[in-house]
């Protein structure tokens, strides 16, 4: 058959008479095509579909797209009206001009009730993570590593620490002489047009649409909408590329999952081209089984596709600027949520909503238990699925210029120690994360615990302002197991924070601690007197 070929990499044919270059070649249906190290045959049903329509003198043609180490073969009908780029070669990552044409919008969430009391005195994206970092560092770093340097974070609760962190960590480095880069917080505020707080994710974006319109006038074509409470590493350039190649109004990042996991997510059903045709929110039973899909359509290998026949929405979207404005201001002016209202509504209204599979590690850490488990999972390199140690895609944070940590004859196993900590003699730290500026006294036992550290070092004069002059940090002879100790906590000598009664839930906020999901959480700035047993 006649084949239209748009070559991304050094692709070649096993048939010497038909070299793969941009243009039209005559290949037999048995010809093999190689791109990188993988091969595909132009006969039979394609394994991977990734292309947008293009002009052709024929009504139907076959399109071969060679990209990275895969080959995609698609039977597509020419329809110039459905694509603004009809007749042009398919884009590669280098063609995106992503720094100019994509704006990142991080949704900071509401009051953070699922993570309370960690969100009692801070916005959810400002919650400390992995000893040195904060949650917001994950999506911001992914953006910067993807060459996206125009980033807004929308929030409306306790945004002071988040604002301070972002301004000190990023704004002096993301811009340049030839590029207007920024990382800024957009807090909920009243205006003459709207006097309400953010009512949801979609409403938050709608209230700042006037600002995003300015970005569109400066060349932004797509909005990358992210969540501030996920742990993952992702190159958004591939995501944006698939969005533009497909000609979709909205593209959703999708995570393959097994039946056991699927009931906790919003699931999607796709057609043979990866277009989403149905949504289901946390289905069960027969409704769950009806959401099974062939994920090989999205590029998942056959073995994984068999084990994980569902695709869940990750809450990460690329939306064209025109489509987003049309949806929020005209089609659904009263809708408050993207996942439950706007995106299913767009699909029902006939807009093209596409799925893009993500094959790496991803975790929603929006609850106390998930946050606790994700942090502790970082401590064991043999089983950890996420690591902050990646030269090609580092996770950035604030430069604090702290001294190295000091460990004085203590036993530390399978743990992460942040900057500027002091652990005194005789203490034993096991399977724990110790945050910046943590002070741990002598003969302490810390097991399966997350200590967030402190915001500052305290002098003797400052300590005297505290009743009883209980120093910041953990006193001598303490035992802490299965607990989260928030920042600036003062724990006296010989305290035991071990959930002695084995409670699943308890609220002792007046005493400075709560228990959620069986995990003791000592609240930020709390004082736990000497000899306390929790």
N, C-alpha and C positions, 0 to 999 in steps of 0.2 A: 504493500500500500504506500501511498504518498505520505511522507512524514514531515511535519514542521519541527525543526530542532532549534532550541534556544539553549546554548551551552553555557553553564556557569563555571565549570572547571575544565581541566584538560581531558575531555571525553573523547573516546575513539571507538570505532566499530571493529569487530572481528572480521568484517568483510572489508578488505583493503580498498575495494572499489567504491566504498561509501563512507568516507571519513566524516565524522560528526562535526560540522561547523554550523554557524548560524546560517539558516537558509533552508532549502528544500532538498532532500536526498531521496533516492529510490532505494528502499530496503525490502528484502523479502520478509515474510511473516516469521521466518525462522532465524533471522539475523540476531546475533547477540550484541548487546551494548554493554560496555564497561565504563564505569565512572569510579575512580579510585580503585578499590580492591573488590567491589561487588559487581555482580553481573545480573542482568535481567533479560528476558526474552520477550520479543514483541508479539508473541502469540499468547492467547488465553486471557484470563481476567487479570487486570493489573493488581499488584499488591499494595502499591502506594499511589495515592491520588493527590496531586498538588499542582494546580494550574488555574489560571483564569482564562476566560474565552479570548480568542484572537481572530482577526480577519483571515479569511481564506477564500480562495476562489471556489472551493468545494463546500458543500453544505456540512459535511462531516469530515473530520480528519483526526489523525492521531498526533498527540503532542508528547515529546520526550523532554523531560526536564532533568538535567544532571546537576546535582547540588551536593556538595560535600562528598560523603561516601555512599550515596543512595541514588537510585534511578527511579523516576516516576513516569508511568505511562498512563495517559488519560485519553479516553474517547470523549471529545467535547464538540458540541455544535457551535458553529460560529455565530456570534450575536454581538455585533459591534455596539449595539445600544446598551448592553448590560454592563459594559466596562469602559471607563474613561480612558483606559490605556490600551484599548483594542488596536491591534496592528503593531504594537511596540513589543520588543523583546521582553521576556520576563525579567523582573528585577533580581539583582543579587544584593547581598548585605551592603556592599560598597556603594550601591546606587541610592540608598535610603536617605542620606543627608539627615540622619536621625536627630542630630543635635539641634537642627533648625526646625524640623517638622513634627517632633513629638514632645508633648508636655506631660510630665508625670504628676499624677494626683494621688496622694496617699491619704486614705480615709482613716483618721485617727480614732474613730469610734466614739461612742457616747460616754456615759458615766463609768463604763468598765465594771459593771456589777459582777460579771463572771470572775474577774480577777481581784475583786475586793477582798481584803483590805490593802493589797499592793497598789491600788489606784486611789487610796484615800487622800493622798496629798500630791498626786501627780497624774498627768494624762497617761492613758494606757501605753502609747508609743514610747513614753519616757521610762518605763519600768526597766530596771537593770537586767542584763542578760550575760551569761557566760563570763562572769568575773569583771571584765573590762568594758562591756558594751551596753547599749540600750536597744530595745526592740526596734526603734526607728532606724537604727544603723543598718538593718538587714535590707529593707526595700531601697533606702537611699544608696547603699553601696552597690546593689544590683543595678540601679539606674546609672550610676557613674561608670561602672564597669561596662555598661552597654552604650556608653557615650551619650546618655541622656542627662543634660545638666540644667534643665529647667524643671524644678520640682516644688510643688506646694503640698503641705500637710494640713488637712482640715481637721479641726478639733474644737471642742467647746467647753471642756472641763479641765481645770487646773493646768493650764498650758504654760505657766511660767518656767518650770524646769525644762520642758520640751523646747521652748523658744531659746532659752539660754544654751542648751546643748547644741541645737542646730546652728545657731549663730557662731558659736565658738569652734565647732567642729568642721564646718563646711564652707561658710560663705566667703572666707578669704582665699579659697582654693578652687572653687568650681567655675568661676568666671575667668575671662581673659580679655585681651585687647580687641580680639575679633569675635568674641562670643559672649552674649549676655547670659551668664549662668547664675543660678541662685537656688537656695534651699530655704523656703520660708514657711512659717506657720500662718494659716488663715483661721483665726478664731471666729466663732459665731458672734455676730454683732447685729444690732438693730439698724434699720434704715427706714426711710420714708416709704419705700415700696414693701418692706417686709419687717414686721416687728416681732417675729417669732424666733425661737431657737431652732436649730437644725432638728427636723423631725425624722430624719433617717439619711441613709447614704445618698440617695438620689436628690433629696431636698437640699442637702448640704452643697452638692455640686450646682444645683439650680440657683441657689442664693448667691453664688459667686460667678454665675455665667457671664455677668458684665465684665469681669476681670479676664475670664478665659476668652471672651470675644476679642480683647486686645491682643492676646497671644496669637489668635487666628489671623488677625490683620498683619502680624509680624511673620507669618509663614507657617504656623503650626497647622498640620493637617489631621493629626490623630491625637487622641487623649489616651494615655496609659493609666488605668485606674487600678490602684493597688490597695492592699490591706496592711495595717500597721501591726498585726499580731500573728504573722506567719514566720516560720523558720525554714529557709530554703535558699538555694543559690541558683539563679536563672539568668541566662543571657536574653534580654528582651529583644535584641535585634532580630533573632530568628522568629520570635513571636510576631513582631511588627511586619516582617517580611511575608510570613504566611498570610497575615491579614490583608496585605495589599495585593498579593498574588491572587487571592481568592475573590477579591472585589467585594468583600463582606462589609456590611454596615457595622457589625459587632463581631469580634472574635473572642472566645472564652477559653482560658487555659483550663485544660481538662486533665484529671489524674485518673489513670486506670486503677481500679480497686476490686477486691474480691467481695463475695456476697456478705461475709461477716462485717466488713468495714462499710459497705455500701449503705446500710440502713441509717448511718449517721450523717449522710450528705444529701445535698440536692443533686439528683442524677439527670443525665441528658441522654436522649436517643438521637442517633444520626442516620442520614441516608448514605448511599454509596459514595458520595463525594465529600463526606465530612460535614455536611450542613445539618444543623440541629433542627429536629422536627417535633420534639416533645420534651417537656420538663416534668420532673416529679420530685416533690420535696419529701425526703426521708421515707420512701415507700417501704412497705412490708408485704410478705406473703406473695400472692400472685401478681400484685402490682409491681413488686420488686423484680420478679422474674421477667415480666414484660419489658423491663428496661434494659435487658441484655443487648449488647451490640458487638459487632465484629470490629475490634479495635485495631486489627491489621490495616484497616482503611486509613488510619491516622499514622501508620508507620510503626506500630508496636510489633515486636517479633511474635511468631506464632505461639511459642511456649508461654510467654507472658500473657498474651491475649486469651489463651485457654484458662489460665489461672485467675485472671482478672478481667471478666467479661463486662464490667460496668465502667462508665466514666463519670466522675464526680466533678462538679464545678469547684474550682479553687478560689473563686471570688476575685479573680484577676482578669481584667478585660482590656482589650483595645477597641476603642470606638472612634469612628470617623467624626470629625468635628461637626459636620453638617447633620449627621444622623443624631448625634447626642442632643444638639440644640432642638431639632425637630421633635424628638421624643419627650424631652423635659418641658418644653414650653408650649407645644401644640397638641401632641397626641395624648400625653399623660401629665397634664399640668398639676394634678393633685396627688400623683404617685410619690411615695416617700422612700421606697426601697428599690435598689437595682435588681437584686436576685429574685425577689418574689413578685415584683410588679412590672418594672420597666422592661427588662430583658424578655420575659415570657410574652409580654404585650407586643414587643417589637416583632417577635417571631410570628405571633398570631396575625399581626398587621401585614405580613408578607415581606418584611425586611429580611435580608440574608444574614443569618446568625450562624457563624462557623465555629467549629471546635478545633483547638490546637493542643495536641497531647504534650504533656510534660513528663519526662521519664526519670527525673531525679528524685531526691528526697524532699519531701514537703510535709510540714506539720503545723496544724493550727494550735497555737499555744495561748488561746484566749481564755482558758480556765486555769484555776490554781493547780489542779492535778496535772494537766497537760504541760503547763509551764514548768512545774517541779520536775517531772519526768524528763522533759526535753533537756533541761540543764544538766541533770545528773547523767544523762546518756552521753554527754560530751566527754566524760571523764575516762572512759574506757576505749582506747584506740582500737581494740580488737572488735568491738561491737558498734562503735559510734558510726552513725550514717551521715552526720554532718560534722564538718571541721572548720574551724576558723583559719587553719593553716593551708592557704592556697595562694601560691605566688601569682597565678594568672588572674584570679578574681578575689582579691583580698576584701575583708570586711573592715571598713574604716570606722574610726570613732574620734573622740576628742583627744588631742595631745595634752596630757596632764603634767608631763615632766616630773613624774614621781620617782623616788629612789627605788632600787631593786628591793625585792622582798627579803626579809631576814628570818631564817629558820634556825633556832637555837637548840640543837640536840633534840629535835622532835621527830616523830615517825610519820611520814606522809606517804600514802599509797593511793594510786588511782584517783588523783585529785588535781584540780586546776587552782593555781594560786595567782591572784591578780597582783597588780603593781602596788608597791609601798606597804606590804603587810609585815607584821611581826608576829611570829609564832614562838612562844617561849618553851623552855626545856620541859621534857616529860610529856608533852601533849601528843595525842595520836589522832591524825586526820585520815579518814578512809572514805573513798568514793564520795567526795564532796567538792563543792565549788566555793572558793573563798574569794570574796570580792575585794575591790581596791581599798586600801588603808585599813584592812581588818586587823584588829589587835586581839590576840588569843593568849590568855594567861597560861601559867604552868599547870601541868598535869590535867589538862582537859581532854575529853574524848568527844570527837565530832565525827559522826557516821551518817552517811546518806543525808547530808544537810546542804542547804544553800544559804551561805552568809553573803549578804549584799555589800557589807563593808560600811564605809563612812564617806560623807561629803567633804570632810576636812579633818586635819589633825587638831587635837585639842591641847591647849596649854594648861598648866596647873591653875593659873589665874582664871581661865574660862571654866574649868571644872568646879571651882568654888561657887559659881553662880547656881549650880545644880544642888538641890536638896540632898544633904549627906555626902556631897562630892563623890558620887559614884562615877568612875571614869567611863568614857565611851569604849565599847568593845565588850569582850567576855572576860570575866574574872577567873581566878585560879580554881581548879578542881571542878569545873562544870562538865556536864554531860549533855550533849545535844544529839538527838537521833530523829530522823524523818521530820525535819523542820525547815522552815524558811525564816531567817532572821533578817528583817528589813534594815535599811540604813540607819545609822546613828543610834542604834539601840544600845542601852546600858544594862548589862547583865552582871549582877553581883557574883561574889564567890559562891562556890558549892551549889549552884543552881542545877536543876535537872529538868530539861525540856524534852520529854520523851513520850508524851501522851500516855501517861501511866494507866489511865482507865480505859484506854483503847476506844475512845469516842470517835464517831464519824463526823459529827458536827457539834460545835460549842461556840457560844458568843460571850467572851469575857473582855469586850472592847474597853470597858472601864478599867480593867487591870492590864491592858496593853497587849492582849493576845486573843486569837480566835483559833478554832480548829475547823478546817474545811477539807472534805474528802479524806479525813484521817490524818491530815498534815497540820502540824502546829505552825501558825504564822504569828511571829512577833512583829507588831506594827511599828512603822517608822517612828523614831524619836521616843520610843517607849522606855520605861524604867522597870526592870525586873529585879526586885530587892534580893539581897543575899539570902541564900537558903531556900528560895522558892522552888516548889516542885509542881510542874505542869504535867 
